Amino acid sequence: MMLFCGQQERNERLFYKLLIDNVEELLPIVYTPVVGEACQKYGSIFKRPQGLYISLKEKGKILEVLKNWPERSIQVIVVTDGERILGLGDLGCQGMGIPVGKLALYSALGGVRPSACLPITIDVGTNNEKLLNDEFYIGLRQKRATGKEYYDLLHEFMSAVKQNYGEKVLVQFEDFANHNAFELLAKYGTTHLVFNDDIQGTASVVLAGVVAALKLIGGTLPEHTFLFLGAGEAGIGIAELIALEMSKQTKAPIEESRKKIWLIDSKGLIVSSRVNSLQHFKKPWAHEHEPVSTLIEAVKVIKPTVLIGSSGVGKTFTKEVVEAMTANNK
């Protein structure tokens, strides 16, 4: 594995030739799950930088830093701040493995020239105590910057990217924490070409699966009732895209389409009585209903026709849950 990944630095042509010819075998090495382990050990296996690091120390000079990158015609930037790497949590600066791995897929599977890809890690610190005390940690040894300090740095970065690479450069936000991920997508969606894989990429694949399933079972999307286990970036992203497609088919406002979609988070069904304690991105999904604390109970009372798991917690679709689903559906 290390020999193959090291090949990307030593002989890029050979690396991509191997990857393209053996995609199924090598995909788990280039990306999930091996990339997670690589990020955890990034400090101790670090030899030379792949990608560009931009830290709080560079505030006011981000355009200058971008100009230091040797390639001028960049088409795709994958950027992370390392706060929510896969299911591993805050890995700070060591999250660089994610943009590097993701862009390898852009080249191998999407045909984008490697020289047109730019992996970036924004280093605003980490709240991971283990890393802060690790002598080999490669990032800033401080707690994460938040609020105005954080958003000012991101705004300078987004402005510098547009200035340096033009309006057509794609900026993919990758593995940001939920609260920042939704905020950044909403903020820059109208001014930049942006994409969030965790929110939008996952959603498009799941919607495609649902549409394909409808061809087998019949009926239309708006006729179905959806229940999600998990209300993070993936769950909310999928739910929103399904609601958008429903609205497109029915010509009804998206608020109406959302009423056919229910979500469960760690505290139970998202209902209107919880609205004051919900994160902002969950609020549109708080419907009128009595509180429900368990998945099995929610299946019985909501009677969904589609059940979608978007939670990191395994073994939750138990025999009882499946039986409750079949009781309501042919």
N, C-alpha and C positions, 0 to 999 in steps of 0.2 A: 504494500500500500504506500509506504513512504517513498519507495523507489519510483512508483508511478507518479505520485504527486510532485516529487522533486524534479521529475522530467519536465514539468511545466516551466520551470526556471531554466533548466539546462538546454532543452531542445523543444521549443514550443510546437514546431511542425509535427514532430514525432508524437508529442503528447496528444494533439488533436486528432492525428491519424489513428492512434490507438483507441481514443475515446469514441470516435465516429464509427470505427469498425467493430467495437465491442460495447455498444451503449448499454445494453441490459445488464451486463456483468459489472461494468465500471461505474454506472450511475450512483449506486449506493456508496461508492468510495468518494466520488467527486462531491456528492451532496449528502442528504440524509441517508443513513445515520452517522457515517464516519466523520462528516464535517463538524458535527457537534462535539465529538471527542477531540478533534483537532483544535477547536476554539477553546475548550477547557484547558488544553495543554499548550496553547499557542506561545505563551511566554518562554517555556522551556525548550520548545522546538524551533523557536524563531531564529532564522539565519540572516535573511535580508528582507526588506519590506516588499510586499506585493500590494500595490494600491497606494492610495494617498491618505495620510492621516491629517485631519484638521482639528486642532484643539482650541480650548478657550484662550490659550496663550496667543493664538493667531488672530484674535478679534481685531477688526480694523484692517487686517492684511490678507483676508481670504482670497481676494482676486489675485494678489501677488503669488500666493501659494499655488493656486490653480495654474497659473502661468508657468510654474516650475515643472509641471508634468510635461514630459518630452513630446507626447503626441498632441497634435493640434486639432485634428478633425474627430472629435468624440461624438458618437451617436447615442450611446447608452451609459448612464451612470447608475450604479446600484449603491445606495447609501444606507448605512445603519448607524445607530448610536449605541448599539450593543446592549440595550436595556432588557430585551426580551428575546434572547437567542433560543430559537426552537422551544423546547419545554424546559430549558436549562436555567432560565432566569437571566440575571444581570451579569454579563461577562465583560462589560466595559469595552476597552480597546481591543480585547482579544476576539471580539465579534467579527474582526476583519475577514476571518475564514468564510463567512457567509456571503458577502459581496463577491469575493474571489471565486468561490464555488458556483454561485448563481450565474456569474458572467461566463464561466466556462461552459455552462449549459446554453447561454445565448449564442455562443460561437458554434458549439458542437451540434446543437439541435435547431437553432434559429438562423444559422448562417451569417451572423454578424461578425465582421473581421475582429480578431482579438485586439488589434491596435485601436479599434473604435470604441472599445469598452473601458470604462474607468471605475474601479472599485474604490469607494471612499468610506472611511470611518470617522464620524464626528466624535471626538473625545471630550466629553463634558464631566468626566469622573465616573466613579462607580460606587454603588452602595454595597458591593460584595466585600465583606470584611476579610474573607480568606484571600482575595486577590490584593486588597490594600496592604496586607501583611506579607505578601509573597515577594521575595527578593527579585524574582524573575518577571514580575508584572511589568508590561511595557507601556502602560498608560499613565495618566495623571493620578497621583495618589491623593485623591480628595473625594468627598461625597459628591454625588451628582448635582450639577447646577439645575435649577428648576425655574419656573415662572418667567419673568421678563428677561433675565439673563440668558436663559435657554432659548427662548423664542427670538430674541434679538440676534443671537448667533446664527440660528437657522435661517432667519430672514436675510442676513448678510450673505450667507452661503447660497441661498436660492437666487438672490440678485446677481451675485458674482458668476454663478453658473450660466445664467441667461446672457450676461454681458460677454462672457468669454467664449461660449460655445453656440450662442444663438438660440432662437425660440424653438427650434425643432429638436433639440436634445431631450431625450427621454430621461426623466429622473424617477427611478424606482425606489420608493421608501421600503425598507426591509427590516423586519424584526424590531420595530419601535414598540414601546409599551402602548397598550390600548388607548389611554387618554391622549397621548401625543399623536398616535397614528391617525385617528379620526380627525383630529384638529388640523394636522398638516395637510391631509388630503382635501379637506373642505376649504382651507385657506388658500392653497395654491392651485386648486383644480381649475380655476378660471383664468389664471395668469401664466401658468406653465404647463408643459406636457408631463403630467405626473401619473404614477400608477402605484398602487399598493398591492403586492402579490397576496399577502395574507387576507386582505379584505376583498379585493376584486378578482384576483386570479382564482382563488379557491371557489368563489361564488360562481364564476362563469363555468367551471368544470361541473359543479353540482347541479346548476340549472340545466346544463346540457344533459346530465344523467336523468333528471326528472322529465325533461321533454322527451327523451328517448323512451323512458318507461311508459309515458302516456300513450305512445304509439302501440304498445302492447296491451295496456289495460283499457284504453279508450278514454273518452271524456276530455275536458279542457282543464287548463291550469287553474282558472278561477273557481272551478267546482270543488277543489280540494281544500282541506284544512291541514295546516302544517304545525307540527310541534317540534321544537328544537331543544335538545339537551346541550346547553352551552351557549353563552351569550357574550363571547369575546369577539375578537376581530373577525374570525371565520364565521361564527354564527350570525352576527349582525350583518356582515357583508353578504352572506348567502340570502338571508331573509330580505334584505333591501332589494337585491337584484330580482328575486322572485316577485316581490311586490311591484317593482317597476314593470316587469313583463306582464303581470296580471292587469295593471292599469292600462298598458298599451293595448291589450286584447279587449278590455271591457270599456275603454275610454272613460273610466271612473277615476276620481282623484286617488293619489297614492295612499292617502289616509284611510280610504275605504278598503283598499287592498290589504293594508297592514292588519286589518281586523281579522283576517283569515289566518294570520300567522301568530303563533304563541311561542314564547321562549322561557326556558328554565335556566336560572343561574344557580350558584352555590346556595342561595337562600330560598330557592323555590320558584314557583311560577311568578313571572314578572307581571304584576297587576297594579291598578291605579292607586291602591292604598299605600303602595311602596314608593310612589313617585318622588317624594322629597328626599329619599335616601339613595336614589339611583344615580349612577354616572350619566352624564348628559346624553351619551350615545344610546343608552337603553330606554330613555324616556318615551320615545315615539312608540315603543312596543308595550307600554303599560296599559293593558285593557281593563275594562270593568269586569271584575270577577272576585269571588271569595278567595282568600289566600289558600294556596295549595303547596305543600312542602315537599312531596315526593313525586318522582317520575311516574310510578305506577298509578298513583291517585290522579295525576294530570291526564294520563292516557284515558282513564275511565271517565273523567268528567268533560274533558275537551273533545273526546272522540275523534282524534286526528285520523286523516286518511294517509298522511305522510309523516313519518318519524325520521328525524335527521339528527345524528350525533355529531356535535362539533365541540366536544369537551375532551380535555386531556385525561380525564378519569376513565379508566378501562372497566370492563366487565359490568357495565350498567344496563345494557340491553339484555336483561335476564330472561329466563324462560317465562316468568310471570308477566313481564312487560310484553313479550312477543304474543303470549296467549291473550292478553288484554287487547292488543292491536287486532288480532284475528277475530276476536269477539265482535268488533265493530266493523270489520271489513271482510268482504268476500275474498 
